[in-house]
Amino acid sequence: MSRGAKKRLRPGELDGLVLAYMRKHKEDGPLTASAIGKGIGRSSGAVANCLRRLAKEKQVRQAKRRPRAYVVGAKQR
């Protein structure tokens, strides 16, 4: 593997990384895909797709529209 190359994640593994990062940084307020991606070393596009899927599953909630930012652990109304 070349320097800077990332290990390919197994199905669902990104979900765990995103949720763990969000739980650790929940005091920072709503987090964007870009901020999470930088924090876990993954692309913001992959993280954005993951966040949309997690929002549909009600594991995270979109807290801001622009820029899209999400919070974890908040109950849906």
N, CA, C, O and CB atoms as a CASP TS submission, in Angstrom:
PFRMAT TS
TARGET T0000
AUTHOR 0000-0000-0000
METHOD Language model
MODEL 1
PARENT N/A
ATOM      1  N   MET     1       0.850  -1.173   0.000  1.00  0.00           N
ATOM      2  CA  MET     1       0.000   0.000   0.000  1.00  0.00           C
ATOM      3  C   MET     1       0.896   1.236   0.000  1.00  0.00           C
ATOM      4  O   MET     1       1.857   1.316   0.764  1.00  0.00           O
ATOM      5  CB  MET     1      -0.967  -0.002   1.224  1.00  0.00           C
ATOM      6  N   SER     2       0.580   2.175  -0.842  1.00  0.00           N
ATOM      7  CA  SER     2       1.404   3.376  -0.931  1.00  0.00           C
ATOM      8  C   SER     2       1.159   4.295   0.257  1.00  0.00           C
ATOM      9  O   SER     2       0.162   4.183   0.970  1.00  0.00           O
ATOM     10  CB  SER     2       1.124   4.119  -2.236  1.00  0.00           C
ATOM     11  N   ARG     3       2.084   5.185   0.438  1.00  0.00           N
ATOM     12  CA  ARG     3       1.973   6.152   1.533  1.00  0.00           C
ATOM     13  C   ARG     3       0.721   7.003   1.308  1.00  0.00           C
ATOM     14  O   ARG     3       0.508   7.515   0.210  1.00  0.00           O
ATOM     15  CB  ARG     3       3.257   7.055   1.625  1.00  0.00           C
ATOM     16  N   GLY     4      -0.089   7.150   2.324  1.00  0.00           N
ATOM     17  CA  GLY     4      -1.299   7.946   2.231  1.00  0.00           C
ATOM     18  C   GLY     4      -2.500   7.156   1.729  1.00  0.00           C
ATOM     19  O   GLY     4      -3.621   7.663   1.769  1.00  0.00           O
ATOM     20  N   ALA     5      -2.299   5.930   1.258  1.00  0.00           N
ATOM     21  CA  ALA     5      -3.414   5.103   0.808  1.00  0.00           C
ATOM     22  C   ALA     5      -4.208   4.636   2.021  1.00  0.00           C
ATOM     23  O   ALA     5      -3.642   4.344   3.075  1.00  0.00           O
ATOM     24  CB  ALA     5      -2.910   3.890  -0.025  1.00  0.00           C
ATOM     25  N   LYS     6      -5.509   4.571   1.860  1.00  0.00           N
ATOM     26  CA  LYS     6      -6.371   4.166   2.959  1.00  0.00           C
ATOM     27  C   LYS     6      -6.853   2.742   2.752  1.00  0.00           C
ATOM     28  O   LYS     6      -7.091   2.300   1.628  1.00  0.00           O
ATOM     29  CB  LYS     6      -7.560   5.119   3.096  1.00  0.00           C
ATOM     30  N   LYS     7      -6.988   2.054   3.842  1.00  0.00           N
ATOM     31  CA  LYS     7      -7.509   0.690   3.812  1.00  0.00           C
ATOM     32  C   LYS     7      -8.985   0.745   3.430  1.00  0.00           C
ATOM     33  O   LYS     7      -9.724   1.601   3.915  1.00  0.00           O
ATOM     34  CB  LYS     7      -7.312  -0.025   5.191  1.00  0.00           C
ATOM     35  N   ARG     8      -9.404  -0.155   2.572  1.00  0.00           N
ATOM     36  CA  ARG     8     -10.804  -0.224   2.161  1.00  0.00           C
ATOM     37  C   ARG     8     -11.644  -0.713   3.338  1.00  0.00           C
ATOM     38  O   ARG     8     -11.293  -1.690   4.000  1.00  0.00           O
ATOM     39  CB  ARG     8     -10.980  -1.160   0.925  1.00  0.00           C
ATOM     40  N   LEU     9     -12.751  -0.026   3.591  1.00  0.00           N
ATOM     41  CA  LEU     9     -13.618  -0.374   4.702  1.00  0.00           C
ATOM     42  C   LEU     9     -14.604  -1.458   4.301  1.00  0.00           C
ATOM     43  O   LEU     9     -15.025  -1.540   3.146  1.00  0.00           O
ATOM     44  CB  LEU     9     -14.360   0.856   5.204  1.00  0.00           C
ATOM     45  N   ARG    10     -14.963  -2.278   5.261  1.00  0.00           N
ATOM     46  CA  ARG    10     -15.998  -3.292   5.041  1.00  0.00           C
ATOM     47  C   ARG    10     -17.361  -2.614   5.057  1.00  0.00           C
ATOM     48  O   ARG    10     -17.493  -1.517   5.599  1.00  0.00           O
ATOM     49  CB  ARG    10     -15.927  -4.420   6.121  1.00  0.00           C
ATOM     50  N   PRO    11     -18.381  -3.248   4.471  1.00  0.00           N
ATOM     51  CA  PRO    11     -19.733  -2.669   4.487  1.00  0.00           C
ATOM     52  C   PRO    11     -20.181  -2.322   5.904  1.00  0.00           C
ATOM     53  O   PRO    11     -20.092  -3.146   6.814  1.00  0.00           O
ATOM     54  CB  PRO    11     -20.735  -3.642   3.852  1.00  0.00           C
ATOM     55  N   GLY    12     -20.657  -1.107   6.077  1.00  0.00           N
ATOM     56  CA  GLY    12     -21.143  -0.647   7.376  1.00  0.00           C
ATOM     57  C   GLY    12     -20.071  -0.103   8.299  1.00  0.00           C
ATOM     58  O   GLY    12     -20.396   0.496   9.324  1.00  0.00           O
ATOM     59  N   GLU    13     -18.810  -0.293   7.970  1.00  0.00           N
ATOM     60  CA  GLU    13     -17.731   0.150   8.845  1.00  0.00           C
ATOM     61  C   GLU    13     -17.662   1.683   8.929  1.00  0.00           C
ATOM     62  O   GLU    13     -17.349   2.235   9.984  1.00  0.00           O
ATOM     63  CB  GLU    13     -16.395  -0.409   8.351  1.00  0.00           C
ATOM     64  N   LEU    14     -17.955   2.359   7.821  1.00  0.00           N
ATOM     65  CA  LEU    14     -17.935   3.824   7.834  1.00  0.00           C
ATOM     66  C   LEU    14     -19.000   4.367   8.788  1.00  0.00           C
ATOM     67  O   LEU    14     -18.770   5.366   9.469  1.00  0.00           O
ATOM     68  CB  LEU    14     -18.159   4.382   6.410  1.00  0.00           C
ATOM     69  N   ASP    15     -20.154   3.717   8.839  1.00  0.00           N
ATOM     70  CA  ASP    15     -21.213   4.139   9.763  1.00  0.00           C
ATOM     71  C   ASP    15     -20.679   4.200  11.190  1.00  0.00           C
ATOM     72  O   ASP    15     -20.910   5.177  11.902  1.00  0.00           O
ATOM     73  CB  ASP    15     -22.420   3.177   9.685  1.00  0.00           C
ATOM     74  N   GLY    16     -19.970   3.164  11.602  1.00  0.00           N
ATOM     75  CA  GLY    16     -19.420   3.116  12.954  1.00  0.00           C
ATOM     76  C   GLY    16     -18.400   4.207  13.209  1.00  0.00           C
ATOM     77  O   GLY    16     -18.379   4.811  14.282  1.00  0.00           O
ATOM     78  N   LEU    17     -17.543   4.463  12.209  1.00  0.00           N
ATOM     79  CA  LEU    17     -16.540   5.523  12.358  1.00  0.00           C
ATOM     80  C   LEU    17     -17.209   6.892  12.496  1.00  0.00           C
ATOM     81  O   LEU    17     -16.821   7.699  13.341  1.00  0.00           O
ATOM     82  CB  LEU    17     -15.574   5.524  11.154  1.00  0.00           C
ATOM     83  N   VAL    18     -18.217   7.145  11.656  1.00  0.00           N
ATOM     84  CA  VAL    18     -18.924   8.432  11.676  1.00  0.00           C
ATOM     85  C   VAL    18     -19.651   8.618  13.003  1.00  0.00           C
ATOM     86  O   VAL    18     -19.542   9.671  13.631  1.00  0.00           O
ATOM     87  CB  VAL    18     -19.926   8.525  10.501  1.00  0.00           C
ATOM     88  N   LEU    19     -20.388   7.604  13.427  1.00  0.00           N
ATOM     89  CA  LEU    19     -21.142   7.717  14.684  1.00  0.00           C
ATOM     90  C   LEU    19     -20.215   7.891  15.888  1.00  0.00           C
ATOM     91  O   LEU    19     -20.506   8.679  16.787  1.00  0.00           O
ATOM     92  CB  LEU    19     -22.023   6.480  14.884  1.00  0.00           C
ATOM     93  N   ALA    20     -19.109   7.163  15.905  1.00  0.00           N
ATOM     94  CA  ALA    20     -18.154   7.294  17.019  1.00  0.00           C
ATOM     95  C   ALA    20     -17.570   8.704  17.063  1.00  0.00           C
ATOM     96  O   ALA    20     -17.456   9.297  18.135  1.00  0.00           O
ATOM     97  CB  ALA    20     -17.016   6.252  16.888  1.00  0.00           C
ATOM     98  N   TYR    21     -17.199   9.242  15.895  1.00  0.00           N
ATOM     99  CA  TYR    21     -16.646  10.600  15.844  1.00  0.00           C
ATOM    100  C   TYR    21     -17.695  11.609  16.320  1.00  0.00           C
ATOM    101  O   TYR    21     -17.383  12.516  17.090  1.00  0.00           O
ATOM    102  CB  TYR    21     -16.171  10.948  14.403  1.00  0.00           C
ATOM    103  N   MET    22     -18.937  11.448  15.859  1.00  0.00           N
ATOM    104  CA  MET    22     -19.990  12.386  16.249  1.00  0.00           C
ATOM    105  C   MET    22     -20.273  12.329  17.745  1.00  0.00           C
ATOM    106  O   MET    22     -20.505  13.361  18.374  1.00  0.00           O
ATOM    107  CB  MET    22     -21.265  12.097  15.470  1.00  0.00           C
ATOM    108  N   ARG    23     -20.256  11.133  18.313  1.00  0.00           N
ATOM    109  CA  ARG    23     -20.493  11.017  19.761  1.00  0.00           C
ATOM    110  C   ARG    23     -19.369  11.674  20.554  1.00  0.00           C
ATOM    111  O   ARG    23     -19.608  12.331  21.567  1.00  0.00           O
ATOM    112  CB  ARG    23     -20.627   9.537  20.170  1.00  0.00           C
ATOM    113  N   LYS    24     -18.143  11.487  20.077  1.00  0.00           N
ATOM    114  CA  LYS    24     -16.987  12.061  20.770  1.00  0.00           C
ATOM    115  C   LYS    24     -16.996  13.590  20.703  1.00  0.00           C
ATOM    116  O   LYS    24     -16.511  14.253  21.620  1.00  0.00           O
ATOM    117  CB  LYS    24     -15.686  11.518  20.168  1.00  0.00           C
ATOM    118  N   HIS    25     -17.543  14.151  19.621  1.00  0.00           N
ATOM    119  CA  HIS    25     -17.504  15.600  19.401  1.00  0.00           C
ATOM    120  C   HIS    25     -18.885  16.254  19.467  1.00  0.00           C
ATOM    121  O   HIS    25     -19.088  17.320  18.886  1.00  0.00           O
ATOM    122  CB  HIS    25     -16.874  15.894  18.059  1.00  0.00           C
ATOM    123  N   LYS    26     -19.835  15.632  20.165  1.00  0.00           N
ATOM    124  CA  LYS    26     -21.194  16.179  20.167  1.00  0.00           C
ATOM    125  C   LYS    26     -21.285  17.544  20.850  1.00  0.00           C
ATOM    126  O   LYS    26     -22.203  18.311  20.560  1.00  0.00           O
ATOM    127  CB  LYS    26     -22.132  15.212  20.851  1.00  0.00           C
ATOM    128  N   GLU    27     -20.359  17.859  21.745  1.00  0.00           N
ATOM    129  CA  GLU    27     -20.376  19.178  22.383  1.00  0.00           C
ATOM    130  C   GLU    27     -19.996  20.290  21.409  1.00  0.00           C
ATOM    131  O   GLU    27     -20.230  21.466  21.685  1.00  0.00           O
ATOM    132  CB  GLU    27     -19.429  19.195  23.574  1.00  0.00           C
ATOM    133  N   ASP    28     -19.409  19.917  20.269  1.00  0.00           N
ATOM    134  CA  ASP    28     -19.022  20.908  19.259  1.00  0.00           C
ATOM    135  C   ASP    28     -20.223  21.425  18.480  1.00  0.00           C
ATOM    136  O   ASP    28     -20.083  22.342  17.671  1.00  0.00           O
ATOM    137  CB  ASP    28     -18.008  20.308  18.298  1.00  0.00           C
ATOM    138  N   GLY    29     -21.389  20.858  18.709  1.00  0.00           N
ATOM    139  CA  GLY    29     -22.591  21.256  17.980  1.00  0.00           C
ATOM    140  C   GLY    29     -22.736  20.443  16.712  1.00  0.00           C
ATOM    141  O   GLY    29     -22.033  19.452  16.514  1.00  0.00           O
ATOM    142  N   PRO    30     -23.670  20.875  15.837  1.00  0.00           N
ATOM    143  CA  PRO    30     -23.890  20.146  14.590  1.00  0.00           C
ATOM    144  C   PRO    30     -22.606  20.054  13.761  1.00  0.00           C
ATOM    145  O   PRO    30     -21.871  21.032  13.627  1.00  0.00           O
ATOM    146  CB  PRO    30     -24.996  20.820  13.773  1.00  0.00           C
ATOM    147  N   LEU    31     -22.353  18.874  13.213  1.00  0.00           N
ATOM    148  CA  LEU    31     -21.133  18.623  12.444  1.00  0.00           C
ATOM    149  C   LEU    31     -21.445  18.432  10.963  1.00  0.00           C
ATOM    150  O   LEU    31     -22.441  17.804  10.603  1.00  0.00           O
ATOM    151  CB  LEU    31     -20.402  17.390  12.990  1.00  0.00           C
ATOM    152  N   THR    32     -20.580  18.981  10.111  1.00  0.00           N
ATOM    153  CA  THR    32     -20.728  18.812   8.666  1.00  0.00           C
ATOM    154  C   THR    32     -19.975  17.569   8.206  1.00  0.00           C
ATOM    155  O   THR    32     -19.116  17.044   8.915  1.00  0.00           O
ATOM    156  CB  THR    32     -20.217  20.062   7.914  1.00  0.00           C
ATOM    157  N   ALA    33     -20.315  17.111   7.001  1.00  0.00           N
ATOM    158  CA  ALA    33     -19.617  15.966   6.417  1.00  0.00           C
ATOM    159  C   ALA    33     -18.131  16.273   6.254  1.00  0.00           C
ATOM    160  O   ALA    33     -17.288  15.397   6.450  1.00  0.00           O
ATOM    161  CB  ALA    33     -20.236  15.590   5.056  1.00  0.00           C
ATOM    162  N   SER    34     -17.816  17.498   5.902  1.00  0.00           N
ATOM    163  CA  SER    34     -16.429  17.902   5.719  1.00  0.00           C
ATOM    164  C   SER    34     -15.637  17.793   7.026  1.00  0.00           C
ATOM    165  O   SER    34     -14.527  17.262   7.044  1.00  0.00           O
ATOM    166  CB  SER    34     -16.365  19.331   5.184  1.00  0.00           C
ATOM    167  N   ALA    35     -16.212  18.294   8.105  1.00  0.00           N
ATOM    168  CA  ALA    35     -15.530  18.249   9.406  1.00  0.00           C
ATOM    169  C   ALA    35     -15.338  16.807   9.870  1.00  0.00           C
ATOM    170  O   ALA    35     -14.274  16.451  10.376  1.00  0.00           O
ATOM    171  CB  ALA    35     -16.328  19.042  10.463  1.00  0.00           C
ATOM    172  N   ILE    36     -16.364  15.984   9.698  1.00  0.00           N
ATOM    173  CA  ILE    36     -16.261  14.582  10.101  1.00  0.00           C
ATOM    174  C   ILE    36     -15.237  13.867   9.233  1.00  0.00           C
ATOM    175  O   ILE    36     -14.411  13.107   9.737  1.00  0.00           O
ATOM    176  CB  ILE    36     -17.633  13.879  10.006  1.00  0.00           C
ATOM    177  N   GLY    37     -15.291  14.112   7.920  1.00  0.00           N
ATOM    178  CA  GLY    37     -14.348  13.485   6.999  1.00  0.00           C
ATOM    179  C   GLY    37     -12.905  13.792   7.349  1.00  0.00           C
ATOM    180  O   GLY    37     -12.053  12.904   7.335  1.00  0.00           O
ATOM    181  N   LYS    38     -12.630  15.053   7.664  1.00  0.00           N
ATOM    182  CA  LYS    38     -11.268  15.431   8.064  1.00  0.00           C
ATOM    183  C   LYS    38     -10.876  14.728   9.362  1.00  0.00           C
ATOM    184  O   LYS    38      -9.735  14.295   9.524  1.00  0.00           O
ATOM    185  CB  LYS    38     -11.156  16.964   8.235  1.00  0.00           C
ATOM    186  N   GLY    39     -11.822  14.622  10.272  1.00  0.00           N
ATOM    187  CA  GLY    39     -11.544  14.007  11.566  1.00  0.00           C
ATOM    188  C   GLY    39     -11.258  12.517  11.493  1.00  0.00           C
ATOM    189  O   GLY    39     -10.474  11.997  12.285  1.00  0.00           O
ATOM    190  N   ILE    40     -11.887  11.825  10.550  1.00  0.00           N
ATOM    191  CA  ILE    40     -11.687  10.371  10.455  1.00  0.00           C
ATOM    192  C   ILE    40     -10.833   9.975   9.262  1.00  0.00           C
ATOM    193  O   ILE    40     -10.574   8.791   9.050  1.00  0.00           O
ATOM    194  CB  ILE    40     -13.024   9.666  10.368  1.00  0.00           C
ATOM    195  N   GLY    41     -10.392  10.959   8.479  1.00  0.00           N
ATOM    196  CA  GLY    41      -9.511  10.670   7.351  1.00  0.00           C
ATOM    197  C   GLY    41     -10.212  10.020   6.167  1.00  0.00           C
ATOM    198  O   GLY    41      -9.620   9.192   5.475  1.00  0.00           O
ATOM    199  N   ARG    42     -11.455  10.385   5.930  1.00  0.00           N
ATOM    200  CA  ARG    42     -12.238   9.858   4.805  1.00  0.00           C
ATOM    201  C   ARG    42     -12.810  11.015   4.001  1.00  0.00           C
ATOM    202  O   ARG    42     -12.856  12.147   4.485  1.00  0.00           O
ATOM    203  CB  ARG    42     -13.379   8.924   5.304  1.00  0.00           C
ATOM    204  N   SER    43     -13.244  10.740   2.780  1.00  0.00           N
ATOM    205  CA  SER    43     -13.736  11.806   1.905  1.00  0.00           C
ATOM    206  C   SER    43     -15.061  12.370   2.424  1.00  0.00           C
ATOM    207  O   SER    43     -15.877  11.648   2.998  1.00  0.00           O
ATOM    208  CB  SER    43     -13.908  11.283   0.466  1.00  0.00           C
ATOM    209  N   SER    44     -15.256  13.664   2.210  1.00  0.00           N
ATOM    210  CA  SER    44     -16.491  14.301   2.653  1.00  0.00           C
ATOM    211  C   SER    44     -17.691  13.761   1.870  1.00  0.00           C
ATOM    212  O   SER    44     -18.801  13.718   2.400  1.00  0.00           O
ATOM    213  CB  SER    44     -16.392  15.828   2.494  1.00  0.00           C
ATOM    214  N   GLY    45     -17.483  13.351   0.617  1.00  0.00           N
ATOM    215  CA  GLY    45     -18.574  12.779  -0.170  1.00  0.00           C
ATOM    216  C   GLY    45     -19.061  11.464   0.399  1.00  0.00           C
ATOM    217  O   GLY    45     -20.266  11.234   0.501  1.00  0.00           O
ATOM    218  N   ALA    46     -18.128  10.599   0.769  1.00  0.00           N
ATOM    219  CA  ALA    46     -18.503   9.319   1.375  1.00  0.00           C
ATOM    220  C   ALA    46     -19.203   9.543   2.708  1.00  0.00           C
ATOM    221  O   ALA    46     -20.177   8.861   3.028  1.00  0.00           O
ATOM    222  CB  ALA    46     -17.263   8.425   1.570  1.00  0.00           C
ATOM    223  N   VAL    47     -18.706  10.499   3.480  1.00  0.00           N
ATOM    224  CA  VAL    47     -19.316  10.801   4.775  1.00  0.00           C
ATOM    225  C   VAL    47     -20.709  11.406   4.584  1.00  0.00           C
ATOM    226  O   VAL    47     -21.628  11.082   5.337  1.00  0.00           O
ATOM    227  CB  VAL    47     -18.419  11.764   5.585  1.00  0.00           C
ATOM    228  N   ALA    48     -20.877  12.274   3.595  1.00  0.00           N
ATOM    229  CA  ALA    48     -22.192  12.875   3.318  1.00  0.00           C
ATOM    230  C   ALA    48     -23.209  11.797   2.962  1.00  0.00           C
ATOM    231  O   ALA    48     -24.341  11.828   3.444  1.00  0.00           O
ATOM    232  CB  ALA    48     -22.091  13.908   2.170  1.00  0.00           C
ATOM    233  N   ASN    49     -22.812  10.844   2.123  1.00  0.00           N
ATOM    234  CA  ASN    49     -23.712   9.739   1.780  1.00  0.00           C
ATOM    235  C   ASN    49     -24.070   8.927   3.011  1.00  0.00           C
ATOM    236  O   ASN    49     -25.222   8.531   3.190  1.00  0.00           O
ATOM    237  CB  ASN    49     -23.074   8.834   0.725  1.00  0.00           C
ATOM    238  N   CYS    50     -23.096   8.683   3.846  1.00  0.00           N
ATOM    239  CA  CYS    50     -23.307   7.939   5.078  1.00  0.00           C
ATOM    240  C   CYS    50     -24.281   8.691   6.002  1.00  0.00           C
ATOM    241  O   CYS    50     -25.182   8.084   6.581  1.00  0.00           O
ATOM    242  CB  CYS    50     -21.960   7.697   5.793  1.00  0.00           C
ATOM    243  N   LEU    51     -24.098   9.995   6.134  1.00  0.00           N
ATOM    244  CA  LEU    51     -24.974  10.800   6.990  1.00  0.00           C
ATOM    245  C   LEU    51     -26.412  10.782   6.499  1.00  0.00           C
ATOM    246  O   LEU    51     -27.344  10.706   7.300  1.00  0.00           O
ATOM    247  CB  LEU    51     -24.474  12.234   7.060  1.00  0.00           C
ATOM    248  N   ARG    52     -26.597  10.854   5.176  1.00  0.00           N
ATOM    249  CA  ARG    52     -27.959  10.794   4.632  1.00  0.00           C
ATOM    250  C   ARG    52     -28.627   9.452   4.981  1.00  0.00           C
ATOM    251  O   ARG    52     -29.794   9.398   5.368  1.00  0.00           O
ATOM    252  CB  ARG    52     -27.935  10.998   3.093  1.00  0.00           C
ATOM    253  N   ARG    53     -27.855   8.389   4.830  1.00  0.00           N
ATOM    254  CA  ARG    53     -28.379   7.054   5.146  1.00  0.00           C
ATOM    255  C   ARG    53     -28.694   6.944   6.646  1.00  0.00           C
ATOM    256  O   ARG    53     -29.741   6.418   7.025  1.00  0.00           O
ATOM    257  CB  ARG    53     -27.358   5.956   4.725  1.00  0.00           C
ATOM    258  N   LEU    54     -27.792   7.438   7.489  1.00  0.00           N
ATOM    259  CA  LEU    54     -28.018   7.386   8.936  1.00  0.00           C
ATOM    260  C   LEU    54     -29.221   8.238   9.344  1.00  0.00           C
ATOM    261  O   LEU    54     -29.933   7.893  10.287  1.00  0.00           O
ATOM    262  CB  LEU    54     -26.766   7.857   9.687  1.00  0.00           C
ATOM    263  N   ALA    55     -29.448   9.340   8.641  1.00  0.00           N
ATOM    264  CA  ALA    55     -30.610  10.189   8.935  1.00  0.00           C
ATOM    265  C   ALA    55     -31.903   9.446   8.581  1.00  0.00           C
ATOM    266  O   ALA    55     -32.887   9.526   9.316  1.00  0.00           O
ATOM    267  CB  ALA    55     -30.523  11.534   8.151  1.00  0.00           C
ATOM    268  N   LYS    56     -31.901   8.730   7.464  1.00  0.00           N
ATOM    269  CA  LYS    56     -33.089   7.934   7.095  1.00  0.00           C
ATOM    270  C   LYS    56     -33.364   6.857   8.131  1.00  0.00           C
ATOM    271  O   LYS    56     -34.518   6.523   8.400  1.00  0.00           O
ATOM    272  CB  LYS    56     -32.902   7.288   5.708  1.00  0.00           C
ATOM    273  N   GLU    57     -32.302   6.316   8.709  1.00  0.00           N
ATOM    274  CA  GLU    57     -32.429   5.288   9.748  1.00  0.00           C
ATOM    275  C   GLU    57     -32.668   5.890  11.133  1.00  0.00           C
ATOM    276  O   GLU    57     -32.795   5.165  12.120  1.00  0.00           O
ATOM    277  CB  GLU    57     -31.178   4.420   9.777  1.00  0.00           C
ATOM    278  N   LYS    58     -32.727   7.219  11.197  1.00  0.00           N
ATOM    279  CA  LYS    58     -32.975   7.977  12.430  1.00  0.00           C
ATOM    280  C   LYS    58     -31.906   7.780  13.499  1.00  0.00           C
ATOM    281  O   LYS    58     -32.191   7.838  14.695  1.00  0.00           O
ATOM    282  CB  LYS    58     -34.306   7.590  12.996  1.00  0.00           C
ATOM    283  N   GLN    59     -30.671   7.548  13.055  1.00  0.00           N
ATOM    284  CA  GLN    59     -29.548   7.461  13.997  1.00  0.00           C
ATOM    285  C   GLN    59     -28.901   8.819  14.195  1.00  0.00           C
ATOM    286  O   GLN    59     -28.257   9.066  15.214  1.00  0.00           O
ATOM    287  CB  GLN    59     -28.503   6.451  13.504  1.00  0.00           C
ATOM    288  N   VAL    60     -29.075   9.708  13.209  1.00  0.00           N
ATOM    289  CA  VAL    60     -28.635  11.101  13.314  1.00  0.00           C
ATOM    290  C   VAL    60     -29.776  11.972  12.820  1.00  0.00           C
ATOM    291  O   VAL    60     -30.719  11.489  12.193  1.00  0.00           O
ATOM    292  CB  VAL    60     -27.314  11.364  12.491  1.00  0.00           C
ATOM    293  N   ARG    61     -29.679  13.266  13.112  1.00  0.00           N
ATOM    294  CA  ARG    61     -30.710  14.214  12.683  1.00  0.00           C
ATOM    295  C   ARG    61     -30.038  15.412  12.032  1.00  0.00           C
ATOM    296  O   ARG    61     -29.053  15.941  12.548  1.00  0.00           O
ATOM    297  CB  ARG    61     -31.598  14.662  13.882  1.00  0.00           C
ATOM    298  N   GLN    62     -30.581  15.837  10.891  1.00  0.00           N
ATOM    299  CA  GLN    62     -30.054  17.036  10.243  1.00  0.00           C
ATOM    300  C   GLN    62     -30.488  18.243  11.065  1.00  0.00           C
ATOM    301  O   GLN    62     -31.681  18.483  11.250  1.00  0.00           O
ATOM    302  CB  GLN    62     -30.549  17.154   8.757  1.00  0.00           C
ATOM    303  N   ALA    63     -29.514  18.998  11.553  1.00  0.00           N
ATOM    304  CA  ALA    63     -29.793  20.127  12.438  1.00  0.00           C
ATOM    305  C   ALA    63     -29.743  21.466  11.710  1.00  0.00           C
ATOM    306  O   ALA    63     -30.378  22.430  12.137  1.00  0.00           O
ATOM    307  CB  ALA    63     -28.810  20.136  13.585  1.00  0.00           C
ATOM    308  N   LYS    64     -28.987  21.529  10.612  1.00  0.00           N
ATOM    309  CA  LYS    64     -28.869  22.768   9.833  1.00  0.00           C
ATOM    310  C   LYS    64     -28.998  22.428   8.362  1.00  0.00           C
ATOM    311  O   LYS    64     -28.557  21.369   7.913  1.00  0.00           O
ATOM    312  CB  LYS    64     -27.517  23.496  10.116  1.00  0.00           C
ATOM    313  N   ARG    65     -29.615  23.349   7.608  1.00  0.00           N
ATOM    314  CA  ARG    65     -29.776  23.124   6.174  1.00  0.00           C
ATOM    315  C   ARG    65     -28.566  23.571   5.376  1.00  0.00           C
ATOM    316  O   ARG    65     -28.146  22.866   4.458  1.00  0.00           O
ATOM    317  CB  ARG    65     -30.999  23.840   5.675  1.00  0.00           C
ATOM    318  N   ARG    66     -27.991  24.730   5.701  1.00  0.00           N
ATOM    319  CA  ARG    66     -26.837  25.260   4.970  1.00  0.00           C
ATOM    320  C   ARG    66     -25.808  25.771   5.949  1.00  0.00           C
ATOM    321  O   ARG    66     -26.116  26.691   6.707  1.00  0.00           O
ATOM    322  CB  ARG    66     -27.257  26.381   4.000  1.00  0.00           C
ATOM    323  N   PRO    67     -24.641  25.245   5.979  1.00  0.00           N
ATOM    324  CA  PRO    67     -24.282  23.974   5.363  1.00  0.00           C
ATOM    325  C   PRO    67     -24.968  22.840   6.102  1.00  0.00           C
ATOM    326  O   PRO    67     -25.274  22.955   7.289  1.00  0.00           O
ATOM    327  CB  PRO    67     -22.752  23.773   5.359  1.00  0.00           C
ATOM    328  N   ARG    68     -25.210  21.733   5.387  1.00  0.00           N
ATOM    329  CA  ARG    68     -25.862  20.587   6.032  1.00  0.00           C
ATOM    330  C   ARG    68     -25.004  20.136   7.205  1.00  0.00           C
ATOM    331  O   ARG    68     -23.818  19.839   7.054  1.00  0.00           O
ATOM    332  CB  ARG    68     -26.082  19.411   5.018  1.00  0.00           C
ATOM    333  N   ALA    69     -25.622  20.092   8.361  1.00  0.00           N
ATOM    334  CA  ALA    69     -24.908  19.666   9.568  1.00  0.00           C
ATOM    335  C   ALA    69     -25.835  18.762  10.373  1.00  0.00           C
ATOM    336  O   ALA    69     -27.052  18.945  10.388  1.00  0.00           O
ATOM    337  CB  ALA    69     -24.439  20.900  10.423  1.00  0.00           C
ATOM    338  N   TYR    70     -25.240  17.800  11.030  1.00  0.00           N
ATOM    339  CA  TYR    70     -26.005  16.754  11.710  1.00  0.00           C
ATOM    340  C   TYR    70     -25.602  16.638  13.164  1.00  0.00           C
ATOM    341  O   TYR    70     -24.493  17.004  13.554  1.00  0.00           O
ATOM    342  CB  TYR    70     -25.817  15.415  11.012  1.00  0.00           C
ATOM    343  N   VAL    71     -26.533  16.118  13.964  1.00  0.00           N
ATOM    344  CA  VAL    71     -26.262  15.794  15.365  1.00  0.00           C
ATOM    345  C   VAL    71     -26.621  14.333  15.575  1.00  0.00           C
ATOM    346  O   VAL    71     -27.462  13.785  14.862  1.00  0.00           O
ATOM    347  CB  VAL    71     -27.067  16.727  16.347  1.00  0.00           C
ATOM    348  N   VAL    72     -25.996  13.715  16.536  1.00  0.00           N
ATOM    349  CA  VAL    72     -26.228  12.316  16.845  1.00  0.00           C
ATOM    350  C   VAL    72     -26.960  12.213  18.165  1.00  0.00           C
ATOM    351  O   VAL    72     -26.810  13.071  19.036  1.00  0.00           O
ATOM    352  CB  VAL    72     -24.906  11.530  16.890  1.00  0.00           C
ATOM    353  N   GLY    73     -27.742  11.176  18.313  1.00  0.00           N
ATOM    354  CA  GLY    73     -28.383  10.894  19.591  1.00  0.00           C
ATOM    355  C   GLY    73     -29.590  11.737  19.907  1.00  0.00           C
ATOM    356  O   GLY    73     -30.186  11.579  20.972  1.00  0.00           O
ATOM    357  N   ALA    74     -29.976  12.640  19.005  1.00  0.00           N
ATOM    358  CA  ALA    74     -31.150  13.470  19.256  1.00  0.00           C
ATOM    359  C   ALA    74     -32.404  12.689  18.863  1.00  0.00           C
ATOM    360  O   ALA    74     -32.448  12.060  17.806  1.00  0.00           O
ATOM    361  CB  ALA    74     -31.064  14.817  18.470  1.00  0.00           C
ATOM    362  N   LYS    75     -33.389  12.734  19.696  1.00  0.00           N
ATOM    363  CA  LYS    75     -34.643  12.041  19.399  1.00  0.00           C
ATOM    364  C   LYS    75     -35.382  12.770  18.283  1.00  0.00           C
ATOM    365  O   LYS    75     -35.399  13.999  18.225  1.00  0.00           O
ATOM    366  CB  LYS    75     -35.532  11.941  20.664  1.00  0.00           C
ATOM    367  N   GLN    76     -35.992  11.987  17.400  1.00  0.00           N
ATOM    368  CA  GLN    76     -36.819  12.545  16.335  1.00  0.00           C
ATOM    369  C   GLN    76     -38.178  12.896  16.898  1.00  0.00           C
ATOM    370  O   GLN    76     -38.694  12.209  17.780  1.00  0.00           O
ATOM    371  CB  GLN    76     -36.956  11.558  15.153  1.00  0.00           C
ATOM    372  N   ARG    77     -38.754  13.967  16.385  1.00  0.00           N
ATOM    373  CA  ARG    77     -40.096  14.366  16.846  1.00  0.00           C
ATOM    374  C   ARG    77     -41.148  13.770  15.957  1.00  0.00           C
ATOM    375  O   ARG    77     -42.339  13.987  16.179  1.00  0.00           O
ATOM    376  CB  ARG    77     -40.242  15.893  16.877  1.00  0.00           C
TER
END
